[in-house]
Amino acid sequence: MSRIAISPEIVQWARERARLDLDALIARFPKLPQWESGEVLPTFKQLENFAKATHVPFGYLFLPEPPQIPMPIPDFRTLQNQQLRTASPDLLDTIYSMQERQAWLREARLECEALPVSFVGSARITDDPVAIGQEMRRLLRLEDGWTANVRTWKEAVSALRSAIEAQGIMAVINGIVGNNTHRVLNVEEFRGFALVDDYAPLVFVNGADAKSAQMFTLAHELAHLWLGAEGSGLSGFPGIFPDGGVVETFCDRAAAEFLVPEAELRASWPGVRHTDTPFESLARRFKVSPIVVGRRAMDLRLVDRQQFFDFYEAYIRQERNRQQNASGGGDFYNNQNTRVGGLFAREVIRAAKEGRIGFKRAYDLTGLNGGAFQEYAHRLGMELP
């Protein structure tokens, strides 16, 4: 049985980059430690399987040293672990997929002589972010108290995403790579990103995050679109104080005003300030994380820093426990409403029906094959021949 001479450094790089459980990986490849030490060489078949398991292009494993894979978009993340600055395969594959969708939709809209989306790039970093947050809400036609009309955070996220898509923006929420439930996106690596384009703007939210946190990320990434070219990029902010420079600070403040307007919060505060759970009470009203409400109250000096941080530490501990006990699932086709989005799906389905693209291309763009594509089109009220 022939063995393939490869660099042990490459094997270690592929393994670390994949960020998979080491014991599970060794269970699949018992000789992995020996490959990394150079004591044993893998077979061609073993190497193929290792490339698939670690999501590394097969040819990379034959390089003499680890390649430098640049981030395809600007990186605004503020991560404590600098090792995470090397993007995981899951993150890169997600960005590449969204860029492909964006490029296709841009061309489709240009062919139809569509007008550019006017608000993209309409703000400058020197503008008042509070005013931009108010402008975002006005454009999306979200009046004061709009969250009172929805019962849950899940419904609020859906309503906000629909309002965003109504303005011609692709709004994608997904916690996995495509439809692969074995490739869960890591919230500690990124929260979301924005891909700025005049004709096909896109915001992506890591759906593995809590629903209440997804609201803030949606608004945050929307603010990135307002900034235009200087706002396109990846967001992390694992803590309560983003420190990604002026761009992240701007988007953070705009999102805060968009979701929890100062006037509404000040009007509501007297009714909850003496209760045991003021942040949670207002979070249910505004349909955001209690942390967002608490941070907003602190910024507006409705509470002092100590009161907020005491709450923050306790809430984070509770949230981690909830995430550990949470279960996934849900209807596959309902999930496509966020993973693909009605706006993009309808454009692709229409193009396939009109013969402007082949069905194979439509399957690739949506990540839905054959019967699944047909059924999703049916659920959107767009019957296919």
Order of alpha helices (4+ residues) and beta strands (2+ residues): alpha-alpha-alpha-alpha-alpha-alpha-alpha-beta-beta-beta-beta-beta-alpha-beta-alpha-alpha-alpha-alpha-alpha-alpha-alpha-alpha-alpha
